[in-house]
Amino acid sequence: MNPHLDELNDFTFTRLARLLADVTAPVGLAPINLSIGEPKHPTPALIIDALRSHTASLAQYPPTKGPLALRQAIAAWIARRFSLPPLDAETQVLPVLGSKEALYSFTQTIIDPTRSNPRVLVPNPFYMVYEGAALLCGAKPHFVDYDASTGQYRWEDVPESVWQDTQLVIVCSPDNPTGTVTARERWRWLFEQSDRYGFVIVADECYSEIYFDEGAAPIGALQVAAEAGRHDFRRLVAMGSLSKRSNAPGLRSGFVAGDAALLAAFLKLRSFNGAAMSGTVAAASIAAWNDEAHVRENRAAYARKFRELTPLMARHLPVAMPDAAFYWWLPVPPSYAGDDERFTRELFAATGVTVTPGTYLSRPSQSGATPGRGHVRVALVAAFDECREAVDRMAAFLARPPLS
Ligand SMILES: Cc1ncc(COP(=O)(O)O)c(C=O)c1O
């Protein structure tokens, strides 16, 4: 067996299922699951229609690199969305089966386990795949803690000795779970650090299209790199996905774009790992990347939920509109003394609403703190009325006097 498997925690939702296994929701209240970031708005008809009309591709093995038409659609979308000159669809873009798969296999591509102390810098709290991908190829994650008082990750705390061993830095922007968008200055500083120490940066941007003000789209890493004259995107890739943008988490479709030399190595690995995209999925993906109307409609639905429901939740717990993405990152009430697992269990028992304990999205960092502890993540993915119902139930629960 791969000995690194023993270093992994069970995945977030396996732990959550275990936590709630012996808890029952109140009779008569339909359960509402706000724990998993799985979009529940309808998948647009243009994706479903394209799938139906491209079934002939099922009779062929798909090319690992994906069809040129898909790479061109992605390259054109990136250029439109981030105000960039068009990327080279031959060398700077690759389709992937969602960003989860890409995070795992790209880490495999980059990490050299034969160098001493291979390190991956990972934000904390974070999407668990970052850690799993690092550990399984023999690297050690170094955690960069979130500072709730500034709303930023503390990259400046990383010691010199760790920068020296760092081979890969993963940045999530907009961030799961905190909703933070990485600022321009921070990207620029990370690029300078990459020039100094030689590490590769992955920008996980799968939430880039979920934001609340049509006129204020979050910036992207490729955009900041190009603004700084780094048109070759050296040592940088960005990942995008149709899962959240186009409400198609089951399509398994995304991209990796950026540094052509890194993508050539990634393509080589992919010719062995079997993660080529079906031609049927590629056709549906082309339709999705070429259309923005459904994306604007989707955003409007999230904006309504966050604008109307955040003030209601803020009456009970300190929460503000996130910069972007579809999560609230809520501190548990003081009476729980930071015990987010107990809060999650009691909330479910009283209301039938499931949230994710922050502890399951975090690890004890070098300082000994677990920055996710004392928080829960709430994914406002369900339809408006269901989210409203969940907030009403949570409000009633939070208004109850604590048990002494
Ligand atoms: C931060 C982050 N990255 C990547 C993913 C994977 O998304 P997908 O593989 O559907 O593109 C998720 C899914 O929730 C996520 O939250």
The ligand as an SDF file (V2000), in Angstrom:
LIG
                    3D

 16 16  0  0  0  0  0  0  0  0999 V2000
  -12.0650   25.1470   -3.7110 C   0  0  0  0  0  0  0  0  0  0  0  0
  -12.5260   24.0660   -4.6110 C   0  0  0  0  0  0  0  0  0  0  0  0
  -11.7160   23.6470   -5.5920 N   0  0  0  0  0  0  0  0  0  0  0  0
  -12.0810   22.6580   -6.4260 C   0  0  0  0  0  0  0  0  0  0  0  0
  -13.3120   22.0540   -6.2980 C   0  0  0  0  0  0  0  0  0  0  0  0
  -13.6700   20.9490   -7.2570 C   0  0  0  0  0  0  0  0  0  0  0  0
  -14.6080   21.3700   -8.1740 O   0  0  0  0  0  0  0  0  0  0  0  0
  -14.8260   20.6420   -9.5780 P   0  0  0  0  0  0  0  0  0  0  0  0
  -13.9590   19.4250   -9.5860 O   0  0  0  0  0  0  0  0  0  0  0  0
  -16.2610   20.2970   -9.6110 O   0  0  0  0  0  0  0  0  0  0  0  0
  -14.4050   21.6300  -10.6090 O   0  0  0  0  0  0  0  0  0  0  0  0
  -14.2040   22.4480   -5.3070 C   0  0  0  0  0  0  0  0  0  0  0  0
  -15.5110   21.7930   -5.1580 C   0  0  0  0  0  0  0  0  0  0  0  0
  -16.3190   22.0920   -4.3220 O   0  0  0  0  0  0  0  0  0  0  0  0
  -13.7900   23.4940   -4.4370 C   0  0  0  0  0  0  0  0  0  0  0  0
  -14.5820   23.9310   -3.4620 O   0  0  0  0  0  0  0  0  0  0  0  0
  1  2  1  0
  2  3  1  0
  2 15  2  0
  3  4  2  0
  4  5  1  0
  5  6  1  0
  5 12  2  0
  6  7  1  0
  7  8  1  0
  8  9  2  0
  8 10  1  0
  8 11  1  0
 12 13  1  0
 12 15  1  0
 13 14  2  0
 15 16  1  0
M  END
$$$$
